[in-house]
Amino acid sequence: MNISRKLGILVFCGVPAIVGGGIVYAVLGSYTPVFIYEILLLFAAGGFISK
């Protein structure tokens, strides 16, 4: 997998991180679930990039 494809995957995962983090905070009202959500997305993105 070339570097441009890896960067595209990171950008694709970055949008849900920003928008989803805001939604999680709005629903639950705390930063702890947001950090958990962001860590799960980080693991998912790392899994896609490692292939």
PyMOL Python script that loads the backbone (N, CA, C, O; Angstrom):
from pymol import cmd

cmd.read_pdbstr("""\
ATOM      1  N   MET A   1       0.853  -1.158   0.000  1.00  0.00           N
ATOM      2  CA  MET A   1       0.000   0.000   0.000  1.00  0.00           C
ATOM      3  C   MET A   1       0.910   1.235   0.000  1.00  0.00           C
ATOM      4  O   MET A   1       1.832   1.336   0.809  1.00  0.00           O
ATOM      5  N   ASN A   2       0.645   2.154  -0.899  1.00  0.00           N
ATOM      6  CA  ASN A   2       1.506   3.331  -0.995  1.00  0.00           C
ATOM      7  C   ASN A   2       1.118   4.390   0.041  1.00  0.00           C
ATOM      8  O   ASN A   2       0.082   4.292   0.698  1.00  0.00           O
ATOM      9  N   ILE A   3       1.970   5.391   0.166  1.00  0.00           N
ATOM     10  CA  ILE A   3       1.802   6.403   1.221  1.00  0.00           C
ATOM     11  C   ILE A   3       0.556   7.262   1.006  1.00  0.00           C
ATOM     12  O   ILE A   3      -0.083   7.671   1.976  1.00  0.00           O
ATOM     13  N   SER A   4       0.202   7.540  -0.246  1.00  0.00           N
ATOM     14  CA  SER A   4      -0.984   8.366  -0.479  1.00  0.00           C
ATOM     15  C   SER A   4      -2.259   7.638  -0.061  1.00  0.00           C
ATOM     16  O   SER A   4      -3.202   8.259   0.429  1.00  0.00           O
ATOM     17  N   ARG A   5      -2.286   6.338  -0.254  1.00  0.00           N
ATOM     18  CA  ARG A   5      -3.463   5.574   0.181  1.00  0.00           C
ATOM     19  C   ARG A   5      -3.545   5.538   1.705  1.00  0.00           C
ATOM     20  O   ARG A   5      -4.637   5.644   2.265  1.00  0.00           O
ATOM     21  N   LYS A   6      -2.413   5.390   2.380  1.00  0.00           N
ATOM     22  CA  LYS A   6      -2.407   5.393   3.843  1.00  0.00           C
ATOM     23  C   LYS A   6      -2.875   6.745   4.381  1.00  0.00           C
ATOM     24  O   LYS A   6      -3.641   6.794   5.344  1.00  0.00           O
ATOM     25  N   LEU A   7      -2.425   7.836   3.772  1.00  0.00           N
ATOM     26  CA  LEU A   7      -2.868   9.155   4.216  1.00  0.00           C
ATOM     27  C   LEU A   7      -4.352   9.356   3.951  1.00  0.00           C
ATOM     28  O   LEU A   7      -5.039   9.995   4.747  1.00  0.00           O
ATOM     29  N   GLY A   8      -4.852   8.821   2.851  1.00  0.00           N
ATOM     30  CA  GLY A   8      -6.284   8.899   2.563  1.00  0.00           C
ATOM     31  C   GLY A   8      -7.114   8.172   3.608  1.00  0.00           C
ATOM     32  O   GLY A   8      -8.175   8.649   4.008  1.00  0.00           O
ATOM     33  N   ILE A   9      -6.631   7.023   4.047  1.00  0.00           N
ATOM     34  CA  ILE A   9      -7.338   6.278   5.093  1.00  0.00           C
ATOM     35  C   ILE A   9      -7.351   7.075   6.389  1.00  0.00           C
ATOM     36  O   ILE A   9      -8.367   7.108   7.083  1.00  0.00           O
ATOM     37  N   LEU A  10      -6.234   7.718   6.726  1.00  0.00           N
ATOM     38  CA  LEU A  10      -6.192   8.526   7.951  1.00  0.00           C
ATOM     39  C   LEU A  10      -7.150   9.708   7.880  1.00  0.00           C
ATOM     40  O   LEU A  10      -7.797  10.039   8.873  1.00  0.00           O
ATOM     41  N   VAL A  11      -7.249  10.353   6.709  1.00  0.00           N
ATOM     42  CA  VAL A  11      -8.198  11.454   6.551  1.00  0.00           C
ATOM     43  C   VAL A  11      -9.626  10.928   6.651  1.00  0.00           C
ATOM     44  O   VAL A  11     -10.484  11.555   7.271  1.00  0.00           O
ATOM     45  N   PHE A  12      -9.873   9.776   6.037  1.00  0.00           N
ATOM     46  CA  PHE A  12     -11.203   9.170   6.083  1.00  0.00           C
ATOM     47  C   PHE A  12     -11.606   8.826   7.508  1.00  0.00           C
ATOM     48  O   PHE A  12     -12.782   8.930   7.856  1.00  0.00           O
ATOM     49  N   CYS A  13     -10.656   8.418   8.337  1.00  0.00           N
ATOM     50  CA  CYS A  13     -10.937   8.112   9.739  1.00  0.00           C
ATOM     51  C   CYS A  13     -10.948   9.371  10.606  1.00  0.00           C
ATOM     52  O   CYS A  13     -11.501   9.353  11.706  1.00  0.00           O
ATOM     53  N   GLY A  14     -10.353  10.450  10.133  1.00  0.00           N
ATOM     54  CA  GLY A  14     -10.313  11.693  10.903  1.00  0.00           C
ATOM     55  C   GLY A  14     -11.658  12.386  10.986  1.00  0.00           C
ATOM     56  O   GLY A  14     -11.986  12.990  12.008  1.00  0.00           O
ATOM     57  N   VAL A  15     -12.437  12.304   9.925  1.00  0.00           N
ATOM     58  CA  VAL A  15     -13.749  12.958   9.917  1.00  0.00           C
ATOM     59  C   VAL A  15     -14.681  12.338  10.957  1.00  0.00           C
ATOM     60  O   VAL A  15     -15.298  13.080  11.723  1.00  0.00           O
ATOM     61  N   PRO A  16     -14.811  11.008  11.018  1.00  0.00           N
ATOM     62  CA  PRO A  16     -15.650  10.447  12.086  1.00  0.00           C
ATOM     63  C   PRO A  16     -15.119  10.738  13.485  1.00  0.00           C
ATOM     64  O   PRO A  16     -15.890  10.806  14.442  1.00  0.00           O
ATOM     65  N   ALA A  17     -13.801  10.910  13.608  1.00  0.00           N
ATOM     66  CA  ALA A  17     -13.233  11.219  14.919  1.00  0.00           C
ATOM     67  C   ALA A  17     -13.707  12.595  15.390  1.00  0.00           C
ATOM     68  O   ALA A  17     -14.056  12.767  16.558  1.00  0.00           O
ATOM     69  N   ILE A  18     -13.719  13.557  14.497  1.00  0.00           N
ATOM     70  CA  ILE A  18     -14.129  14.913  14.882  1.00  0.00           C
ATOM     71  C   ILE A  18     -15.641  14.997  15.077  1.00  0.00           C
ATOM     72  O   ILE A  18     -16.115  15.469  16.111  1.00  0.00           O
ATOM     73  N   VAL A  19     -16.386  14.542  14.090  1.00  0.00           N
ATOM     74  CA  VAL A  19     -17.847  14.631  14.162  1.00  0.00           C
ATOM     75  C   VAL A  19     -18.393  13.690  15.232  1.00  0.00           C
ATOM     76  O   VAL A  19     -19.239  14.081  16.037  1.00  0.00           O
ATOM     77  N   GLY A  20     -17.908  12.452  15.240  1.00  0.00           N
ATOM     78  CA  GLY A  20     -18.390  11.471  16.214  1.00  0.00           C
ATOM     79  C   GLY A  20     -18.031  11.844  17.635  1.00  0.00           C
ATOM     80  O   GLY A  20     -18.808  11.605  18.559  1.00  0.00           O
ATOM     81  N   GLY A  21     -16.842  12.436  17.818  1.00  0.00           N
ATOM     82  CA  GLY A  21     -16.461  12.887  19.157  1.00  0.00           C
ATOM     83  C   GLY A  21     -17.411  13.946  19.688  1.00  0.00           C
ATOM     84  O   GLY A  21     -17.765  13.945  20.867  1.00  0.00           O
ATOM     85  N   GLY A  22     -17.818  14.845  18.812  1.00  0.00           N
ATOM     86  CA  GLY A  22     -18.791  15.865  19.209  1.00  0.00           C
ATOM     87  C   GLY A  22     -20.141  15.278  19.546  1.00  0.00           C
ATOM     88  O   GLY A  22     -20.795  15.710  20.496  1.00  0.00           O
ATOM     89  N   ILE A  23     -20.559  14.300  18.774  1.00  0.00           N
ATOM     90  CA  ILE A  23     -21.851  13.660  19.038  1.00  0.00           C
ATOM     91  C   ILE A  23     -21.812  12.883  20.353  1.00  0.00           C
ATOM     92  O   ILE A  23     -22.752  12.943  21.146  1.00  0.00           O
ATOM     93  N   VAL A  24     -20.718  12.153  20.578  1.00  0.00           N
ATOM     94  CA  VAL A  24     -20.590  11.390  21.832  1.00  0.00           C
ATOM     95  C   VAL A  24     -20.592  12.332  23.029  1.00  0.00           C
ATOM     96  O   VAL A  24     -21.214  12.041  24.051  1.00  0.00           O
ATOM     97  N   TYR A  25     -19.896  13.464  22.903  1.00  0.00           N
ATOM     98  CA  TYR A  25     -19.880  14.417  24.015  1.00  0.00           C
ATOM     99  C   TYR A  25     -21.272  15.034  24.230  1.00  0.00           C
ATOM    100  O   TYR A  25     -21.699  15.222  25.369  1.00  0.00           O
ATOM    101  N   ALA A  26     -21.966  15.342  23.148  1.00  0.00           N
ATOM    102  CA  ALA A  26     -23.299  15.936  23.282  1.00  0.00           C
ATOM    103  C   ALA A  26     -24.288  14.971  23.929  1.00  0.00           C
ATOM    104  O   ALA A  26     -25.147  15.386  24.707  1.00  0.00           O
ATOM    105  N   VAL A  27     -24.168  13.696  23.610  1.00  0.00           N
ATOM    106  CA  VAL A  27     -25.104  12.710  24.149  1.00  0.00           C
ATOM    107  C   VAL A  27     -24.773  12.368  25.600  1.00  0.00           C
ATOM    108  O   VAL A  27     -25.663  12.309  26.448  1.00  0.00           O
ATOM    109  N   LEU A  28     -23.480  12.141  25.882  1.00  0.00           N
ATOM    110  CA  LEU A  28     -23.101  11.655  27.211  1.00  0.00           C
ATOM    111  C   LEU A  28     -22.610  12.747  28.153  1.00  0.00           C
ATOM    112  O   LEU A  28     -22.625  12.555  29.369  1.00  0.00           O
ATOM    113  N   GLY A  29     -22.176  13.888  27.621  1.00  0.00           N
ATOM    114  CA  GLY A  29     -21.816  15.022  28.459  1.00  0.00           C
ATOM    115  C   GLY A  29     -20.530  14.895  29.240  1.00  0.00           C
ATOM    116  O   GLY A  29     -20.351  15.586  30.243  1.00  0.00           O
ATOM    117  N   SER A  30     -19.623  14.025  28.806  1.00  0.00           N
ATOM    118  CA  SER A  30     -18.372  13.833  29.506  1.00  0.00           C
ATOM    119  C   SER A  30     -17.281  13.523  28.485  1.00  0.00           C
ATOM    120  O   SER A  30     -17.555  13.013  27.399  1.00  0.00           O
ATOM    121  N   TYR A  31     -16.044  13.841  28.853  1.00  0.00           N
ATOM    122  CA  TYR A  31     -14.944  13.590  27.937  1.00  0.00           C
ATOM    123  C   TYR A  31     -14.412  12.161  28.008  1.00  0.00           C
ATOM    124  O   TYR A  31     -13.716  11.728  27.089  1.00  0.00           O
ATOM    125  N   THR A  32     -14.713  11.429  29.052  1.00  0.00           N
ATOM    126  CA  THR A  32     -14.224  10.057  29.169  1.00  0.00           C
ATOM    127  C   THR A  32     -14.746   9.165  28.041  1.00  0.00           C
ATOM    128  O   THR A  32     -13.947   8.454  27.432  1.00  0.00           O
ATOM    129  N   PRO A  33     -16.035   9.166  27.735  1.00  0.00           N
ATOM    130  CA  PRO A  33     -16.496   8.350  26.592  1.00  0.00           C
ATOM    131  C   PRO A  33     -15.909   8.823  25.260  1.00  0.00           C
ATOM    132  O   PRO A  33     -15.714   8.019  24.349  1.00  0.00           O
ATOM    133  N   VAL A  34     -15.631  10.113  25.146  1.00  0.00           N
ATOM    134  CA  VAL A  34     -15.030  10.633  23.923  1.00  0.00           C
ATOM    135  C   VAL A  34     -13.624  10.059  23.752  1.00  0.00           C
ATOM    136  O   VAL A  34     -13.253   9.666  22.647  1.00  0.00           O
ATOM    137  N   PHE A  35     -12.844  10.006  24.821  1.00  0.00           N
ATOM    138  CA  PHE A  35     -11.503   9.432  24.749  1.00  0.00           C
ATOM    139  C   PHE A  35     -11.569   7.947  24.380  1.00  0.00           C
ATOM    140  O   PHE A  35     -10.753   7.468  23.593  1.00  0.00           O
ATOM    141  N   ILE A  36     -12.520   7.230  24.936  1.00  0.00           N
ATOM    142  CA  ILE A  36     -12.675   5.810  24.611  1.00  0.00           C
ATOM    143  C   ILE A  36     -13.039   5.652  23.135  1.00  0.00           C
ATOM    144  O   ILE A  36     -12.495   4.784  22.453  1.00  0.00           O
ATOM    145  N   TYR A  37     -13.945   6.477  22.644  1.00  0.00           N
ATOM    146  CA  TYR A  37     -14.341   6.450  21.235  1.00  0.00           C
ATOM    147  C   TYR A  37     -13.149   6.747  20.329  1.00  0.00           C
ATOM    148  O   TYR A  37     -12.953   6.075  19.317  1.00  0.00           O
ATOM    149  N   GLU A  38     -12.354   7.753  20.693  1.00  0.00           N
ATOM    150  CA  GLU A  38     -11.190   8.122  19.887  1.00  0.00           C
ATOM    151  C   GLU A  38     -10.146   7.006  19.880  1.00  0.00           C
ATOM    152  O   GLU A  38      -9.528   6.751  18.846  1.00  0.00           O
ATOM    153  N   ILE A  39      -9.943   6.348  20.999  1.00  0.00           N
ATOM    154  CA  ILE A  39      -8.980   5.243  21.059  1.00  0.00           C
ATOM    155  C   ILE A  39      -9.443   4.077  20.193  1.00  0.00           C
ATOM    156  O   ILE A  39      -8.628   3.456  19.510  1.00  0.00           O
ATOM    157  N   LEU A  40     -10.729   3.772  20.211  1.00  0.00           N
ATOM    158  CA  LEU A  40     -11.246   2.702  19.357  1.00  0.00           C
ATOM    159  C   LEU A  40     -11.057   3.040  17.878  1.00  0.00           C
ATOM    160  O   LEU A  40     -10.701   2.169  17.084  1.00  0.00           O
ATOM    161  N   LEU A  41     -11.291   4.289  17.507  1.00  0.00           N
ATOM    162  CA  LEU A  41     -11.061   4.699  16.121  1.00  0.00           C
ATOM    163  C   LEU A  41      -9.585   4.629  15.763  1.00  0.00           C
ATOM    164  O   LEU A  41      -9.233   4.274  14.638  1.00  0.00           O
ATOM    165  N   LEU A  42      -8.729   4.964  16.704  1.00  0.00           N
ATOM    166  CA  LEU A  42      -7.292   4.895  16.457  1.00  0.00           C
ATOM    167  C   LEU A  42      -6.856   3.455  16.196  1.00  0.00           C
ATOM    168  O   LEU A  42      -6.049   3.205  15.300  1.00  0.00           O
ATOM    169  N   PHE A  43      -7.380   2.515  16.967  1.00  0.00           N
ATOM    170  CA  PHE A  43      -7.061   1.108  16.738  1.00  0.00           C
ATOM    171  C   PHE A  43      -7.587   0.638  15.379  1.00  0.00           C
ATOM    172  O   PHE A  43      -6.909  -0.115  14.680  1.00  0.00           O
ATOM    173  N   ALA A  44      -8.775   1.074  15.010  1.00  0.00           N
ATOM    174  CA  ALA A  44      -9.347   0.681  13.710  1.00  0.00           C
ATOM    175  C   ALA A  44      -8.503   1.246  12.569  1.00  0.00           C
ATOM    176  O   ALA A  44      -8.208   0.538  11.606  1.00  0.00           O
ATOM    177  N   ALA A  45      -8.117   2.505  12.672  1.00  0.00           N
ATOM    178  CA  ALA A  45      -7.283   3.108  11.628  1.00  0.00           C
ATOM    179  C   ALA A  45      -5.927   2.421  11.564  1.00  0.00           C
ATOM    180  O   ALA A  45      -5.413   2.178  10.473  1.00  0.00           O
ATOM    181  N   GLY A  46      -5.349   2.107  12.697  1.00  0.00           N
ATOM    182  CA  GLY A  46      -4.076   1.400  12.731  1.00  0.00           C
ATOM    183  C   GLY A  46      -4.186   0.015  12.092  1.00  0.00           C
ATOM    184  O   GLY A  46      -3.254  -0.443  11.431  1.00  0.00           O
ATOM    185  N   GLY A  47      -5.311  -0.640  12.288  1.00  0.00           N
ATOM    186  CA  GLY A  47      -5.528  -1.938  11.662  1.00  0.00           C
ATOM    187  C   GLY A  47      -5.597  -1.842  10.148  1.00  0.00           C
ATOM    188  O   GLY A  47      -5.057  -2.695   9.444  1.00  0.00           O
ATOM    189  N   PHE A  48      -6.266  -0.799   9.640  1.00  0.00           N
ATOM    190  CA  PHE A  48      -6.326  -0.612   8.197  1.00  0.00           C
ATOM    191  C   PHE A  48      -4.964  -0.260   7.604  1.00  0.00           C
ATOM    192  O   PHE A  48      -4.615  -0.725   6.520  1.00  0.00           O
ATOM    193  N   ILE A  49      -4.213   0.546   8.304  1.00  0.00           N
ATOM    194  CA  ILE A  49      -2.920   0.988   7.771  1.00  0.00           C
ATOM    195  C   ILE A  49      -1.900  -0.138   7.820  1.00  0.00           C
ATOM    196  O   ILE A  49      -1.041  -0.220   6.943  1.00  0.00           O
ATOM    197  N   SER A  50      -1.971  -1.004   8.815  1.00  0.00           N
ATOM    198  CA  SER A  50      -0.975  -2.055   8.951  1.00  0.00           C
ATOM    199  C   SER A  50      -1.086  -3.133   7.866  1.00  0.00           C
ATOM    200  O   SER A  50      -0.153  -3.912   7.667  1.00  0.00           O
ATOM    201  N   LYS A  51      -2.204  -3.175   7.179  1.00  0.00           N
ATOM    202  CA  LYS A  51      -2.381  -4.184   6.122  1.00  0.00           C
ATOM    203  C   LYS A  51      -1.490  -3.892   4.947  1.00  0.00           C
ATOM    204  O   LYS A  51      -1.502  -4.632   3.963  1.00  0.00           O
TER     205      LYS A  51
END
""", "prot")
cmd.dss("prot")
cmd.show_as("cartoon", "prot")
cmd.util.cbc("prot")
cmd.orient("prot")
